Amino acid sequence: MQYLLSVVTDSTELATDEEMAAIDVFNSRLQTEGHWVFAGGLAGPDAATVVDNRGEQPVVTDGPFVETKEFLIGFWIIEAADLDVALALAVEGSRACNRKVEVRPFL
């Protein structure tokens, strides 16, 4: 089963060198143990653009979808046998990146 591990932060500061090193170690472990599918970091919410084409005309708005203190700054997509394995990996990922991690299964 695949899971999305979303990295949540309330700061636009990038990861420190120490955090990046820990993330690299965690990424290597995910790859070695066969959990790795894909991962990436994201620009801050000030770089977001929202597109809404549900009405008569598309509306394109600069900025994040919602005003909030916390936002998504990165993610991992992993393979895990079950939620318990995904949660255990999220615990390690949270430690590595020094941020909260939300876990969601793909449908």
C-alpha positions in Angstrom: 0.0 0.0 0.0 1.2 3.5 -0.7 1.1 6.4 1.8 1.7 10.1 1.6 3.9 11.5 4.3 3.4 15.3 4.3 5.9 17.5 6.0 4.2 20.3 7.8 5.9 23.5 9.0 5.1 27.0 10.1 8.4 28.5 9.0 9.6 29.5 5.5 13.2 28.7 6.6 14.8 25.9 4.7 16.2 22.8 6.4 19.5 23.3 8.1 22.6 21.4 6.9 22.1 19.0 9.8 18.5 18.4 8.9 19.4 17.9 5.3 22.0 15.3 6.2 19.5 13.5 8.4 16.9 13.6 5.6 19.5 12.2 3.2 20.1 9.3 5.6 16.4 8.7 6.0 15.9 8.8 2.2 18.7 6.2 1.7 17.1 3.9 4.3 13.7 4.2 2.5 15.4 3.3 -0.8 17.4 0.4 0.7 14.4 -1.1 2.5 12.1 -0.9 -0.6 9.8 1.8 0.9 10.8 4.6 -1.5 8.5 5.7 -4.3 9.1 9.4 -4.6 9.9 12.5 -2.4 10.2 16.2 -2.9 10.4 19.6 -1.2 8.1 22.4 -2.1 8.5 26.2 -2.3 6.7 28.2 0.3 3.1 29.3 0.1 4.0 32.7 -1.3 5.0 30.8 -4.6 1.6 29.1 -4.8 -1.1 29.7 -7.4 -4.6 28.5 -7.1 -6.7 27.6 -10.2 -10.5 27.3 -9.9 -12.3 26.4 -13.1 -15.6 25.4 -11.5 -17.6 28.4 -12.7 -18.2 30.2 -15.9 -14.6 31.4 -16.2 -11.4 30.1 -14.7 -10.1 32.1 -11.7 -6.3 32.1 -11.1 -5.2 33.5 -7.8 -1.7 34.1 -6.5 -1.0 32.8 -3.1 -2.0 29.7 -1.1 -5.5 28.2 -1.1 -6.1 29.0 2.6 -4.5 31.4 5.0 -2.9 29.3 7.7 0.1 29.3 9.9 1.1 25.8 8.9 1.7 24.6 5.4 3.1 21.7 3.4 6.8 22.1 2.7 7.7 18.6 1.4 6.5 15.0 1.1 7.4 11.4 0.8 5.4 8.8 -1.1 6.2 5.4 0.4 5.3 1.8 0.1 4.5 0.1 3.4 2.8 -3.2 4.3 0.3 -1.4 6.6 -0.4 1.7 8.5 1.7 0.7 11.5 4.8 0.5 9.2 3.9 3.8 7.6 3.5 5.4 11.1 6.9 4.0 12.2 8.6 5.5 9.1 6.8 8.8 9.7 8.2 8.9 13.2 11.7 8.6 11.8 11.0 11.1 9.0 9.7 13.6 11.5 12.9 13.3 13.5 15.0 13.6 10.4 13.4 16.8 9.1 12.6 18.2 12.5 9.0 18.9 11.5 5.6 17.4 11.9 4.6 14.7 9.4 1.0 13.8 8.5 0.4 10.3 7.2 -2.4 9.5 4.7 -3.1 6.3 2.7 -3.7 6.6 -1.0 -7.2 5.3 -2.1 
